[in-house]
Amino acid sequence: MPHSHRAWIWTPGAGLDGLQLIRKPLSQPGPGQVLVANRAIALNPVDWKICELGHSDWHQGTVPGVDGAGTIASIGEDVDLRLGTRVAYHQSLSRDGSFAEYSLLDASLLMHLPGNLEYAAAAAVPCPALTAWQALAKVAVGASTDVLVTGAGGAVGFYLAQLAVQRGLRVWATAGEKHHARLKQLGVVKVFDYQASDWPARLQAALGDRPLHALFDTVSAAHASNLAPLLGYNGHLVCIQDRQETAPLAAFSTAISLHEVALNSIHTRGRLLDRQALKVDGEILLQMVADGRLLAPERLNFVFEALPEALRQLKDGSSSGKWVTSLD
């Protein structure tokens, strides 16, 4: 076991330009913790957003990053896991994260990897797939099975569209044109180009008398609010980016339900049963990916030393796919 490891650290107020690659002393796990040797690290939009906006628990030297996969290298007290176990994880934003060769983690939320799933594929699952899973779980069965996923070309929307189809829902989506063919192959009824100003009217025309039961928005609270009138009676507006601070429609009108999704809050608000359920859900999703029942977004590979540049491209949207780096 080395005494130090390479890690990208954050500088307050400096955004992505302030990320520095240093050698950092290697911490040892305490009770209920494990040290994971990262074999793959995946990037998510929350990573660049928190690097730029900051976080109340961050300080000079904090390691960003929420998603990774690797092997257990060291075990703390009261942990019933074996060294070398292959795992994936979604780390708390309040602790040093995955942008490092080693990560210190809560053992209760580690997800075991199927034997046939490579680390790079596993690292791309936790944040977007679990977010999609939680978003879908918000919606009860309704009179209609028609649902809309906005931004289905992104990782969360791509996983969500598939999960909704597999649940038996009639899925409509918005995405850039380059994603249309693949989404249709996965069972989406129709994909609208989000850049076309008339797509909401075209969706309503295609629905006819069928009400839209749920709208999963991956763009912003304002975007979701503007689309709320598309929902039918007792529909569901599920916000994956931001949330609705005020009701977007008049009271006692269509009686829609408002939902927010906050995966990372499991670390601060979740109790034991919540953590156990999330671990089970994550392992189900990892197995689905391993079996080919759940397809991952196109993978964009980068080298660990170029992590800030990959974050910039993720922010700019200059490349479409899931950014992942593999570590030796």
Buried (B, 14 or more C-beta within 10 A) or exposed (E): EEEEBBBBBBBEEEBBEBBBBEEBEBBEBEEEBBBBBBBBBBBBBBBBBBBBEBBEEBEEBBBBBBBBBBBBBBBBEEBEBEEEBBBBBBBBBBBBBBBBBBBBBBBBBBBBBBEEBBBBBBBBBBBBBBBBBBBBBBBEEBEBBBBBBBBBBBBBBBBBBBBBBBEEBBBBBBBBEEBBEBBEEBBBBBBBBBEEEEBBEEBEEEBEEEBBBBBBBBBBBEBBBBBBBBBBEBBBBBBBBBBBEEEBBEEEEBEBBBBBBEBBEBBEEBEEEEBEEBBEBBBEBBBBBBEEEBBBBEBBEBEBEEBBEBBBBBBEEEEBBBBBBBBE
